[in-house]
Amino acid sequence: MMIATLLAPNNETRVAITPGSAKHFIKLGFDVAIEKNAGLAASFKDQDYEQVGVQIRDKKNILETANILLCINEPAPQDLEGLSQGALVIGHIDNDPQSKLISWCKEKQVTLISMNLIPRISRAQSMDSLSSQANLAGYRAVLEACSEFHRAIPMMMTAAGMIQPAKVLVLGAGVAGLQAIATAKRLGAVVYAFDVRRAAKEQVESLGAEFIEVSQDQDSETKGGYASEVSEEYKKLQAELIDQYAKLSDIVISTALIPGRKAPILVDKKTVEQMKPGSVIVDLATSRGGNCEVSALDKTIKYGEVTIVGLSNLAGLVPATASELYANNLVHLINLLAPTPPEITLNPNDEIIQQAVLCHQNQYLPFQAIKETQNA
């Protein structure tokens, strides 16, 4: 039974298997292979892998022999040509019924597991790669903002005069937002944070930030702990509140996402036009359309005198750490899938399997269907 990964396309710097995770897989009885230079962008050399027993192979050979293919992002079907029937592909894959990848996997009878769909329950925390990567993205977002902001962040008392601390507004207090708050506070900024979920207030205040909220009795949190849609009246009040604080802020970090939907616009063009000259917006939601109306996917642009950073893969800017965390998430998932390693078993009664399996034996969402039948 072989676990493998390929050199990631499209300038992705992370890798799904690290030398550390490979050692664990080998200990479980798996053969492990990677494509040549797959870990180089994350500072893992081929010889680092070879020293722990990993085989370095070409792409064609890996696709022909791999039983489990670990990916960072959603692979294109053409990049999987040659993968054998019954193989298992794991990665950050969207649940889109029109997906070419899902159609291809159904036709080829390849099993597809999405790391995006790992449920937020206590026993799945060690497999929650969305959180591990978002944590790093929030940290890196603040560093990117600081590098674009042409002033000091903390308060400083100097003989030449007093420097006021920068004001940072964080929109969305999920994993990325909370890490952005913590990082900005460590750097000495005054931090404000907004979230539609009531539960976020205590978390924000525990980090020393001021929680700003719309004065309306509405809680917008799903059972899974994510933000949900809000009413039109709430949106109007929300826009007024964000506009007020964005104008006061030097840096805005926006992290708001709604699973399976386009990112909500929180900072509109009019607000950007009235922000302080030299201020910075870092939009972490550009892969879903962006929280800022004028942000651009994977670009840093100037809109008037405001700098807007729209990098979608901020975790990839700390690739060694991001790879280690993601690889550990996959190790814990494989431990679940292989109760008697190296054999893989998909337990249809396991909530994690029911949620995360997208395609199996030419069926789309087969285990989710089992769960729905059981709950009927």
TIGUFI-622134 format. One record per residue (C-alpha): residue number from 1; residue in one letter; x, y, z. Coordinates in steps of 0.05 Angstrom, whole numbers. Layout:
BEGIN
+-----+----+--------+--------+--------+
!   i ! aa !     c1 !     c2 !     c3 !
+-----+----+--------+--------+--------+
! NUM !  a !      X !      Y !      Z !
...
+-----+----+--------+--------+--------+
end
This chain:
BEGIN
+-----+----+--------+--------+--------+
!   i ! aa !     c1 !     c2 !     c3 !
+-----+----+--------+--------+--------+
!   1 !  m !      0 !      0 !      0 !
!   2 !  m !     32 !     65 !    -23 !
!   3 !  i !     20 !    136 !      0 !
!   4 !  a !     47 !    190 !    -46 !
!   5 !  t !     46 !    263 !    -65 !
!   6 !  l !     63 !    303 !   -127 !
!   7 !  l !     99 !    368 !   -140 !
!   8 !  a !     43 !    419 !   -129 !
!   9 !  p !     25 !    462 !   -190 !
!  10 !  n !     10 !    537 !   -196 !
!  11 !  n !     65 !    564 !   -152 !
!  12 !  e !     40 !    527 !    -90 !
!  13 !  t !     97 !    525 !    -39 !
!  14 !  r !     68 !    475 !     10 !
!  15 !  v !     75 !    400 !      7 !
!  16 !  a !     28 !    346 !     33 !
!  17 !  i !     81 !    298 !     59 !
!  18 !  t !    140 !    321 !    102 !
!  19 !  p !    198 !    278 !    124 !
!  20 !  g !    167 !    276 !    193 !
!  21 !  s !     99 !    251 !    169 !
!  22 !  a !    132 !    202 !    122 !
!  23 !  k !    167 !    169 !    181 !
!  24 !  h !     99 !    159 !    213 !
!  25 !  f !     69 !    128 !    150 !
!  26 !  i !    128 !     82 !    141 !
!  27 !  k !    122 !     60 !    214 !
!  28 !  l !     49 !     41 !    200 !
!  29 !  g !     71 !     -3 !    143 !
!  30 !  f !     59 !     42 !     83 !
!  31 !  d !    108 !     53 !     26 !
!  32 !  v !    117 !    128 !     15 !
!  33 !  a !    137 !    163 !    -50 !
!  34 !  i !    142 !    235 !    -73 !
!  35 !  e !    155 !    268 !   -139 !
!  36 !  k !    224 !    297 !   -147 !
!  37 !  n !    231 !    365 !   -113 !
!  38 !  a !    160 !    362 !    -85 !
!  39 !  g !    182 !    391 !    -19 !
!  40 !  l !    236 !    439 !    -43 !
!  41 !  a !    194 !    503 !    -40 !
!  42 !  a !    180 !    486 !     33 !
!  43 !  s !    255 !    475 !     47 !
!  44 !  f !    250 !    399 !     48 !
!  45 !  k !    302 !    369 !      1 !
!  46 !  d !    297 !    302 !    -33 !
!  47 !  q !    354 !    275 !      9 !
!  48 !  d !    315 !    294 !     72 !
!  49 !  y !    261 !    247 !     48 !
!  50 !  e !    308 !    192 !     25 !
!  51 !  q !    341 !    191 !     94 !
!  52 !  v !    275 !    169 !    126 !
!  53 !  g !    259 !    117 !     72 !
!  54 !  v !    217 !    156 !     22 !
!  55 !  q !    223 !    137 !    -52 !
!  56 !  i !    235 !    193 !   -102 !
!  57 !  r !    197 !    177 !   -166 !
!  58 !  d !    171 !    211 !   -229 !
!  59 !  k !     99 !    233 !   -235 !
!  60 !  k !     78 !    178 !   -284 !
!  61 !  n !    105 !    123 !   -238 !
!  62 !  i !     71 !    153 !   -176 !
!  63 !  l !      3 !    157 !   -210 !
!  64 !  e !      9 !     85 !   -234 !
!  65 !  t !     29 !     57 !   -166 !
!  66 !  a !     -2 !    102 !   -112 !
!  67 !  n !    -61 !     76 !    -71 !
!  68 !  i !    -68 !    141 !    -33 !
!  69 !  l !    -51 !    208 !    -65 !
!  70 !  l !    -45 !    267 !    -16 !
!  71 !  c !    -55 !    337 !    -45 !
!  72 !  i !    -55 !    408 !    -20 !
!  73 !  n !   -107 !    437 !    -66 !
!  74 !  e !   -159 !    409 !   -113 !
!  75 !  p !   -123 !    373 !   -170 !
!  76 !  a !   -145 !    379 !   -243 !
!  77 !  p !   -169 !    313 !   -273 !
!  78 !  q !   -115 !    316 !   -327 !
!  79 !  d !    -62 !    317 !   -272 !
!  80 !  l !    -90 !    250 !   -245 !
!  81 !  e !    -91 !    212 !   -311 !
!  82 !  g !    -61 !    144 !   -299 !
!  83 !  l !    -85 !    137 !   -227 !
!  84 !  s !   -111 !     67 !   -216 !
!  85 !  q !   -184 !     48 !   -202 !
!  86 !  g !   -198 !     45 !   -128 !
!  87 !  a !   -144 !     96 !   -110 !
!  88 !  l !   -158 !    148 !    -56 !
!  89 !  v !   -146 !    223 !    -67 !
!  90 !  i !   -146 !    271 !     -7 !
!  91 !  g !   -141 !    347 !    -10 !
!  92 !  h !   -176 !    414 !     -1 !
!  93 !  i !   -233 !    400 !    -49 !
!  94 !  d !   -298 !    438 !    -56 !
!  95 !  n !   -365 !    402 !    -54 !
!  96 !  d !   -389 !    424 !   -123 !
!  97 !  p !   -437 !    376 !   -159 !
!  98 !  q !   -414 !    406 !   -225 !
!  99 !  s !   -340 !    394 !   -209 !
! 100 !  k !   -300 !    363 !   -266 !
! 101 !  l !   -257 !    328 !   -213 !
! 102 !  i !   -317 !    295 !   -180 !
! 103 !  s !   -344 !    272 !   -248 !
! 104 !  w !   -276 !    244 !   -266 !
! 105 !  c !   -270 !    207 !   -200 !
! 106 !  k !   -339 !    177 !   -208 !
! 107 !  e !   -321 !    152 !   -278 !
! 108 !  k !   -254 !    124 !   -256 !
! 109 !  q !   -281 !     97 !   -190 !
! 110 !  v !   -231 !    138 !   -150 !
! 111 !  t !   -249 !    155 !    -78 !
! 112 !  l !   -246 !    229 !    -61 !
! 113 !  i !   -240 !    257 !     10 !
! 114 !  s !   -244 !    332 !     22 !
! 115 !  m !   -205 !    364 !     79 !
! 116 !  n !   -253 !    423 !     71 !
! 117 !  l !   -310 !    379 !     96 !
! 118 !  i !   -278 !    352 !    160 !
! 119 !  p !   -332 !    367 !    213 !
! 120 !  r !   -316 !    414 !    270 !
! 121 !  i !   -324 !    364 !    326 !
! 122 !  s !   -276 !    350 !    383 !
! 123 !  r !   -250 !    284 !    357 !
! 124 !  a !   -235 !    314 !    289 !
! 125 !  q !   -195 !    375 !    314 !
! 126 !  s !   -129 !    342 !    298 !
! 127 !  m !   -151 !    333 !    226 !
! 128 !  d !   -179 !    403 !    216 !
! 129 !  s !   -132 !    431 !    164 !
! 130 !  l !   -176 !    491 !    149 !
! 131 !  s !   -161 !    515 !    220 !
! 132 !  s !    -87 !    498 !    218 !
! 133 !  q !    -77 !    536 !    153 !
! 134 !  a !   -123 !    594 !    172 !
! 135 !  n !    -84 !    603 !    237 !
! 136 !  l !    -20 !    616 !    196 !
! 137 !  a !    -58 !    659 !    146 !
! 138 !  g !    -82 !    705 !    202 !
! 139 !  y !    -11 !    711 !    229 !
! 140 !  r !     19 !    725 !    161 !
! 141 !  a !    -36 !    775 !    143 !
! 142 !  v !    -13 !    821 !    198 !
! 143 !  l !     60 !    815 !    176 !
! 144 !  e !     40 !    832 !    105 !
! 145 !  a !      1 !    892 !    129 !
! 146 !  c !     60 !    916 !    171 !
! 147 !  s !    107 !    910 !    111 !
! 148 !  e !     60 !    954 !     69 !
! 149 !  f !     45 !   1004 !    125 !
! 150 !  h !     98 !   1058 !    127 !
! 151 !  r !     93 !   1074 !    200 !
! 152 !  a !    111 !   1039 !    266 !
! 153 !  i !     59 !    994 !    297 !
! 154 !  p !     69 !   1002 !    373 !
! 155 !  m !     66 !   1063 !    417 !
! 156 !  m !    136 !   1091 !    427 !
! 157 !  m !    161 !   1144 !    476 !
! 158 !  t !    224 !   1175 !    447 !
! 159 !  a !    264 !   1238 !    460 !
! 160 !  a !    242 !   1262 !    392 !
! 161 !  g !    169 !   1254 !    409 !
! 162 !  m !    113 !   1204 !    422 !
! 163 !  i !     90 !   1155 !    368 !
! 164 !  q !     17 !   1134 !    372 !
! 165 !  p !      1 !   1060 !    363 !
! 166 !  a !    -30 !   1037 !    298 !
! 167 !  k !   -104 !   1020 !    298 !
! 168 !  v !   -122 !    952 !    269 !
! 169 !  l !   -192 !    930 !    250 !
! 170 !  v !   -203 !    854 !    242 !
! 171 !  l !   -266 !    833 !    206 !
! 172 !  g !   -285 !    761 !    223 !
! 173 !  a !   -262 !    729 !    288 !
! 174 !  g !   -255 !    657 !    266 !
! 175 !  v !   -188 !    621 !    269 !
! 176 !  a !   -153 !    669 !    221 !
! 177 !  g !   -184 !    730 !    253 !
! 178 !  l !   -166 !    710 !    324 !
! 179 !  q !    -94 !    697 !    304 !
! 180 !  a !    -91 !    764 !    268 !
! 181 !  i !   -117 !    798 !    332 !
! 182 !  a !    -65 !    762 !    375 !
! 183 !  t !     -8 !    779 !    327 !
! 184 !  a !    -29 !    852 !    322 !
! 185 !  k !    -34 !    858 !    397 !
! 186 !  r !     35 !    827 !    406 !
! 187 !  l !     62 !    881 !    359 !
! 188 !  g !     31 !    935 !    402 !
! 189 !  a !    -29 !    956 !    360 !
! 190 !  v !    -97 !    979 !    385 !
! 191 !  v !   -144 !    926 !    357 !
! 192 !  y !   -218 !    927 !    342 !
! 193 !  a !   -255 !    865 !    318 !
! 194 !  f !   -323 !    850 !    288 !
! 195 !  d !   -360 !    785 !    279 !
! 196 !  v !   -433 !    767 !    268 !
! 197 !  r !   -428 !    710 !    319 !
! 198 !  r !   -442 !    727 !    392 !
! 199 !  a !   -394 !    673 !    415 !
! 200 !  a !   -336 !    711 !    385 !
! 201 !  k !   -342 !    769 !    433 !
! 202 !  e !   -312 !    732 !    493 !
! 203 !  q !   -255 !    704 !    450 !
! 204 !  v !   -239 !    773 !    421 !
! 205 !  e !   -238 !    807 !    489 !
! 206 !  s !   -195 !    752 !    519 !
! 207 !  l !   -141 !    772 !    469 !
! 208 !  g !   -144 !    845 !    491 !
! 209 !  a !   -182 !    872 !    431 !
! 210 !  e !   -246 !    913 !    432 !
! 211 !  f !   -306 !    877 !    403 !
! 212 !  i !   -351 !    922 !    362 !
! 213 !  e !   -422 !    898 !    347 !
! 214 !  v !   -487 !    917 !    314 !
! 215 !  s !   -540 !    934 !    366 !
! 216 !  q !   -591 !    884 !    341 !
! 217 !  d !   -613 !    819 !    373 !
! 218 !  q !   -588 !    770 !    321 !
! 219 !  d !   -539 !    713 !    326 !
! 220 !  s !   -512 !    687 !    260 !
! 221 !  e !   -476 !    623 !    276 !
! 222 !  t !   -487 !    554 !    246 !
! 223 !  k !   -486 !    490 !    286 !
! 224 !  g !   -417 !    477 !    258 !
! 225 !  g !   -391 !    542 !    288 !
! 226 !  y !   -388 !    581 !    223 !
! 227 !  a !   -419 !    648 !    205 !
! 228 !  s !   -486 !    645 !    168 !
! 229 !  e !   -525 !    695 !    127 !
! 230 !  v !   -556 !    755 !    162 !
! 231 !  s !   -618 !    797 !    149 !
! 232 !  e !   -618 !    857 !    103 !
! 233 !  e !   -631 !    904 !    162 !
! 234 !  y !   -571 !    875 !    198 !
! 235 !  k !   -528 !    883 !    136 !
! 236 !  k !   -545 !    957 !    133 !
! 237 !  l !   -527 !    968 !    206 !
! 238 !  q !   -464 !    925 !    197 !
! 239 !  a !   -441 !    967 !    137 !
! 240 !  e !   -449 !   1031 !    177 !
! 241 !  l !   -409 !   1004 !    235 !
! 242 !  i !   -353 !    977 !    192 !
! 243 !  d !   -350 !   1042 !    152 !
! 244 !  q !   -343 !   1081 !    217 !
! 245 !  y !   -285 !   1039 !    244 !
! 246 !  a !   -250 !   1029 !    177 !
! 247 !  k !   -242 !   1105 !    171 !
! 248 !  l !   -210 !   1106 !    241 !
! 249 !  s !   -163 !   1048 !    227 !
! 250 !  d !    -94 !   1045 !    196 !
! 251 !  i !    -99 !    971 !    179 !
! 252 !  v !   -159 !    928 !    162 !
! 253 !  i !   -154 !    852 !    162 !
! 254 !  s !   -215 !    818 !    131 !
! 255 !  t !   -225 !    743 !    141 !
! 256 !  a !   -301 !    733 !    133 !
! 257 !  l !   -324 !    671 !     95 !
! 258 !  i !   -390 !    634 !     91 !
! 259 !  p !   -378 !    560 !     73 !
! 260 !  g !   -399 !    543 !      2 !
! 261 !  r !   -417 !    615 !    -16 !
! 262 !  k !   -386 !    678 !    -44 !
! 263 !  a !   -350 !    719 !      9 !
! 264 !  p !   -392 !    777 !     36 !
! 265 !  i !   -372 !    848 !     16 !
! 266 !  l !   -355 !    883 !     82 !
! 267 !  v !   -312 !    941 !     57 !
! 268 !  d !   -343 !    976 !     -2 !
! 269 !  k !   -311 !   1023 !    -51 !
! 270 !  k !   -339 !   1085 !    -17 !
! 271 !  t !   -309 !   1065 !     50 !
! 272 !  v !   -240 !   1052 !     18 !
! 273 !  e !   -243 !   1121 !    -14 !
! 274 !  q !   -252 !   1153 !     55 !
! 275 !  m !   -198 !   1114 !     92 !
! 276 !  k !   -134 !   1147 !    116 !
! 277 !  p !    -79 !   1159 !     65 !
! 278 !  g !    -27 !   1105 !     73 !
! 279 !  s !    -74 !   1055 !    106 !
! 280 !  v !    -73 !    981 !     87 !
! 281 !  i !   -127 !    928 !     75 !
! 282 !  v !   -108 !    854 !     75 !
! 283 !  d !   -165 !    813 !     45 !
! 284 !  l !   -160 !    739 !     62 !
! 285 !  a !   -224 !    722 !     25 !
! 286 !  t !   -203 !    737 !    -47 !
! 287 !  s !   -208 !    664 !    -68 !
! 288 !  r !   -283 !    670 !    -56 !
! 289 !  g !   -290 !    739 !    -87 !
! 290 !  g !   -263 !    781 !    -29 !
! 291 !  n !   -290 !    820 !     30 !
! 292 !  c !   -266 !    886 !     -1 !
! 293 !  e !   -302 !    909 !    -63 !
! 294 !  v !   -239 !    932 !    -98 !
! 295 !  s !   -189 !    877 !    -78 !
! 296 !  a !   -157 !    835 !   -133 !
! 297 !  l !   -142 !    761 !   -129 !
! 298 !  d !    -69 !    747 !   -114 !
! 299 !  k !    -48 !    819 !   -126 !
! 300 !  t !    -27 !    878 !    -83 !
! 301 !  i !    -57 !    941 !   -112 !
! 302 !  k !    -65 !   1015 !    -96 !
! 303 !  y !   -135 !   1044 !    -95 !
! 304 !  g !   -125 !   1119 !    -86 !
! 305 !  e !    -78 !   1124 !    -27 !
! 306 !  v !    -98 !   1057 !      4 !
! 307 !  t !    -58 !    993 !     -7 !
! 308 !  i !    -99 !    929 !    -15 !
! 309 !  v !    -66 !    861 !     -8 !
! 310 !  g !   -107 !    805 !    -40 !
! 311 !  l !    -61 !    745 !    -32 !
! 312 !  s !   -104 !    682 !    -28 !
! 313 !  n !    -51 !    634 !     -2 !
! 314 !  l !    -21 !    670 !     58 !
! 315 !  a !     -6 !    604 !     93 !
! 316 !  g !     38 !    588 !     33 !
! 317 !  l !     83 !    646 !     53 !
! 318 !  v !    105 !    605 !    113 !
! 319 !  p !    110 !    540 !     74 !
! 320 !  a !    153 !    497 !    121 !
! 321 !  t !    107 !    508 !    181 !
! 322 !  a !     44 !    504 !    138 !
! 323 !  s !     67 !    439 !    107 !
! 324 !  e !     84 !    408 !    175 !
! 325 !  l !     16 !    426 !    204 !
! 326 !  y !    -22 !    401 !    142 !
! 327 !  a !     19 !    337 !    140 !
! 328 !  n !      2 !    325 !    213 !
! 329 !  n !    -72 !    335 !    198 !
! 330 !  l !    -65 !    282 !    144 !
! 331 !  v !    -29 !    234 !    191 !
! 332 !  h !    -87 !    237 !    240 !
! 333 !  l !   -137 !    226 !    183 !
! 334 !  i !    -98 !    165 !    157 !
! 335 !  n !    -97 !    138 !    228 !
! 336 !  l !   -173 !    141 !    227 !
! 337 !  l !   -177 !    110 !    157 !
! 338 !  a !   -129 !     53 !    174 !
! 339 !  p !   -149 !     22 !    240 !
! 340 !  t !   -110 !    -40 !    219 !
! 341 !  p !    -54 !     -8 !    177 !
! 342 !  p !    -37 !     -8 !    122 !
! 343 !  e !   -107 !    -29 !    101 !
! 344 !  i !   -156 !     28 !     90 !
! 345 !  t !   -227 !     21 !    117 !
! 346 !  l !   -282 !     72 !    105 !
! 347 !  n !   -331 !     64 !    162 !
! 348 !  p !   -399 !     89 !    136 !
! 349 !  n !   -423 !    100 !    208 !
! 350 !  d !   -366 !    147 !    226 !
! 351 !  e !   -389 !    220 !    225 !
! 352 !  i !   -322 !    244 !    198 !
! 353 !  i !   -325 !    194 !    140 !
! 354 !  q !   -398 !    212 !    126 !
! 355 !  q !   -381 !    285 !    121 !
! 356 !  a !   -313 !    283 !     86 !
! 357 !  v !   -322 !    230 !     32 !
! 358 !  l !   -345 !    263 !    -33 !
! 359 !  c !   -341 !    206 !    -81 !
! 360 !  h !   -334 !    130 !    -72 !
! 361 !  q !   -345 !     71 !   -120 !
! 362 !  n !   -374 !    117 !   -174 !
! 363 !  q !   -424 !    148 !   -126 !
! 364 !  y !   -426 !    222 !   -106 !
! 365 !  l !   -433 !    235 !    -31 !
! 366 !  p !   -448 !    161 !    -15 !
! 367 !  f !   -434 !    164 !     59 !
! 368 !  q !   -472 !    229 !     68 !
! 369 !  a !   -532 !    194 !     37 !
! 370 !  i !   -524 !    138 !     89 !
! 371 !  k !   -525 !    190 !    145 !
! 372 !  e !   -587 !    224 !    117 !
! 373 !  t !   -622 !    157 !    112 !
! 374 !  q !   -605 !    140 !    184 !
! 375 !  n !   -631 !    208 !    208 !
! 376 !  a !   -696 !    202 !    168 !
+-----+----+--------+--------+--------+
end
